Every structure is written in structure tokens, then in C-alpha cells.
Amino acid sequence: MQARTPFRLDPRCGLHQPRTLADLGRALGTRLAPLGEEAYGRALLAIDEAGRVYSLDHAGEWFLGRSVDAAVGTLVLGLRQERLRTAD
């Protein structure tokens, strides 16, 4: 369990970070689009073509869930986020 995280679902939050989304999308083998923000702008929420949701912050990239509903549950309930490993 982690602390609950305030978030906002608004794709406009990530419009200024297309390169960041493109770079992570290449590493994951998918395309990403902005979905919103977490912790009052300290993290960017993104969604891929399959509907999986990620969070990107200064500490790394995190997998939140296989759907928007699962990701919202992770944030609201304060569940542990899985850190992405894009390179070994």
C-alpha cells in the first residue's frame, strides 16, 4: 500500500511533453497519448493504444493498470505502482 494520489484526467496536461511520450512509447513498442496528471503536476499520466495506463515522474516510469478503471483504482486506493523496466 502507498499513499493515495490526487490526480486529474485531462489530456491537455501532457500536450507539452510529446517527446517524452514518444521516447517511452518506442521503448514499450506502442504509441502513448497524454491522459492527465498526478500529484498536482508532479507526474504525467499516459495511455497506450491498448488502454494501459502509465505514470511518468522524476523518479521513473510506472505501470498503473491495464485500463483506465484499473489505474483509477490504483490511484484512489493507494495501491503499489509497478516500476517499468524498459532496459536491462
N, C-alpha and C positions, 0 to 999 in steps of 0.2 A: 504494500500500500504506500502511496505517496500522497502528498497534499493535493487537494482539488485545485484545478487550474482555471482561472477565468479565461473565457475565450469569446471570440466574435466570428461568426460566419459571414464573411463579406469578401468576395473575390477581389475587390478593389484594394484590399490591404496589401496584396502581393504584386500589384502591377508594376512596381518599381524594381522588382528583382527577377527579370526574365532570365538573365544569365545563370543565376543561382539555381533556378528551377531546371533550366536546360542541362546544366552540368550534372545535377543529381539524377535527372531523367536518363541521361546517357549511361551513367554508372549502373542504374537499375534496369536498363533496357526497355524503358517506357517513356511516354511523354507525361509531364506534370503540368498542372494548372493551379493557380492560387485559389485557396478556399477561404482563408481568413487569417486571424492572428490569435495568438495565445499570450497570456500574461501581459496584457496591455502593450502589445507590440514587441515584446522581447523574443517572440518566436513566430515564424511564418507557418501557417497550415497550408498543405498542398494535397491535391488529389490526383491520382493517376488514371489512366484510361480504363482500368478495371474497377475503379471505385475505391481503391485502397487509399488510406489517409496517412499522411506523414507530418511531422513537425520538424522544423529546421531552426536551430538556435546557435548561439556562440559556442556551445559545447559539442555540437554534432547534429546528426540526423536521427530521428526516432520514428518507429512504426507505431501508429495509434490504433489501427484496426482495418479489417477487410472491407468495411463500409463506413459511410458517414455515421450511421446509427451506432456502430461499434466504437468508433472514435469518440463520439459524443459521450458514450458511456464511460470510456476510459478517462476522459477529462472530468466529467461530473462526479464520478465515483472516486477519483484519485487513484486509479489502478496503475500498476507499474507499466511504463512505456519501454518497448524493446528497442535498444540501440541498434541502428543499421550498421552492418559491416559490409562495405562495398569493395574493400580490398583486403587481402590477407597479408 
